Amino acid sequence: MSAREKIAYLRGLIEGQSLAENSGLTKFHEALLAALDALASEIEGVSEEQEDLREYVEQIDEELADLQSEIDELDDDFDHSAAYDEDDDDDEEEEYESIACPSCGKDFFYQPAAYDDDEDLLCPHCGEPFVKG
């Protein structure tokens, strides 16, 4: 039985009690039924919104499943062995060295391979250039 049907049943019970029209109990029953009607309307609105959201989520789920299938097909067609570059093995870890700035005395790391022997280093702390020793 829906909320509307239950409210209609209660309305019938109340109306069947032949109470005086102006009695306080009649006013209470009318107010109670009005509140129940308002609640039933809210429930119906929420139910409709929930149904719309459910349909929307189902549509998104179907679209995601289609996208996943397309990705899987592309992945199957992709040659993973060609993506591996053997030259990557030659680029092992880059070596860093620690050096102290003669101006400010703070230590920092740099890559010796990135600088020529006569090229100045620039201290990241104080900004002073100096020749590595």
Secondary structure as the mmCIF struct_conf table of DSSP 4:
data_model
#
loop_
_struct_conf.conf_type_id
_struct_conf.id
_struct_conf.beg_label_comp_id
_struct_conf.beg_label_asym_id
_struct_conf.beg_label_seq_id
_struct_conf.end_label_comp_id
_struct_conf.end_label_asym_id
_struct_conf.end_label_seq_id
HELX_RH_AL_P HELX_RH_AL_P1 ALA A 3 GLU A 15
TURN_TY1_P TURN_TY1_P1 GLY A 16 GLN A 17
TURN_TY1_P TURN_TY1_P2 GLU A 21 ASN A 22
BEND BEND1 SER A 23 SER A 23
HELX_RH_AL_P HELX_RH_AL_P2 GLY A 24 ASP A 77
BEND BEND2 PHE A 78 PHE A 78
HELX_RH_AL_P HELX_RH_AL_P3 HIS A 80 ALA A 83
HELX_RH_3T_P HELX_RH_3T_P1 GLU A 86 ASP A 89
TURN_TY1_P TURN_TY1_P3 ASP A 90 ASP A 90
BEND BEND3 ASP A 91 ASP A 91
HELX_LH_PP_P HELX_LH_PP_P1 GLU A 93 GLU A 95
STRN STRN1 GLU A 97 ALA A 100
TURN_TY1_P TURN_TY1_P4 PRO A 102 CYS A 104
STRN STRN2 ASP A 107 TYR A 110
HELX_RH_3T_P HELX_RH_3T_P2 PRO A 112 ALA A 114
BEND BEND4 TYR A 115 TYR A 115
TURN_TY1_P TURN_TY1_P5 ASP A 117 ASP A 118
HELX_LH_PP_P HELX_LH_PP_P2 GLU A 119 GLU A 119
STRN STRN3 ASP A 120 LEU A 122
TURN_TY1_P TURN_TY1_P6 PRO A 124 CYS A 126
STRN STRN4 PRO A 129 VAL A 131
#
